[in-house]
Amino acid sequence: MQKSISLADLRKEYQMGEISPEVLAADPLLQFQTWMTQAIEAEQPEPTAMFLATVNSQGLPSGRVVLLKEVNPQGFVFYTNAQSRKGSEIAQNAAVALTFFWVVLERQVRVEGRVHWIDEAIATAYFQSRPRDSQIGAWASPQSQPVPDRETLEALFAQYRQQFEGQALIPKPPHWGGYCVVPEKVEFWQGRASRLHDRVLYNRQTDGSWAKTRLAP
Ligand SMILES: Cc1cc2nc3c(=O)[nH]c(=O)nc-3n(C[C@H](O)[C@H](O)[C@H](O)COP(=O)(O)O)c2cc1C
């Protein structure tokens, strides 16, 4: 018989670092860049993986993991299929949230804001930089739609591979592209001992500057 593990008894003391509003950067996007670099250097697996939460027009939430592909002064960029469930929910409601968890550094970052479809030329340049099979996959997969079986997907992939054979450049599908999450709030969380974690919330002000507040854990 399989040994049962008590989830309630799993416990870990966090003690890798500390933060305060005084020591974090004035701009949360710059602070985020620093933490992302540190997560990569600390060999956090999939450091760019982030949980994207969307909410549909009925107020029902859904979440999934996507990969962060760029952070720029405007916000956080990821790529996907606009006809997917997330794309449809974003079309209904542009308010989204992102969550990063870097376990090796005992850190979490939460982002809340509004999302927009990025410039087609930028998305096309990124699409062209992807491996050829990923480009074919973007054409072949009707993301989030029911499919009868695996063979159907493989047949679609084979069909597009044949269609683009001998063609040096595969065009970006019109329904595939990038979204940029423009933050209104960004929270940095650092695990501390005795569950007295450090939390610093940045709130965007009307003049575009950021106000920092410490939150109770
Ligand atoms: C580590 C990881 C990275 C992923 N990256 C992406 C991504 O960058 N873009 C994407 O569309 N889906 C990505 N996915 C798949 C999504 O989690 C999800 O299954 C898919 O986008 C369909 O979601 P939806 O039906 O809510 O639209 C990733 C999944 C994992 C586990």
The ligand as a Gaussian input file, in Angstrom:
#p B3LYP/6-31G(d) Opt

LIG

0 1
 C        6.020000      25.704000     -18.475000
 C        4.874000      26.034000     -19.408000
 C        5.024000      27.041000     -20.331000
 C        3.981000      27.375000     -21.205000
 N        4.136000      28.436000     -22.044000
 C        3.113000      28.805000     -22.840000
 C        3.211000      29.988000     -23.635000
 O        4.218000      30.732000     -23.609000
 N        2.166000      30.282000     -24.459000
 C        1.032000      29.513000     -24.500000
 O        0.130000      29.829000     -25.271000
 N        0.897000      28.412000     -23.713000
 C        1.904000      28.045000     -22.890000
 N        1.780000      26.948000     -22.071000
 C        0.511000      26.163000     -22.132000
 C       -0.566000      26.874000     -21.294000
 O       -0.363000      26.615000     -19.914000
 C       -1.990000      26.440000     -21.685000
 O       -2.114000      25.038000     -21.613000
 C       -2.367000      26.891000     -23.100000
 O       -1.868000      28.179000     -23.403000
 C       -3.886000      26.895000     -23.279000
 O       -4.465000      27.726000     -22.295000
 P       -5.953000      28.327000     -22.462000
 O       -6.821000      27.174000     -22.916000
 O       -6.346000      28.841000     -21.111000
 O       -5.881000      29.418000     -23.488000
 C        2.783000      26.622000     -21.165000
 C        2.636000      25.607000     -20.223000
 C        3.660000      25.326000     -19.343000
 C        3.448000      24.252000     -18.302000

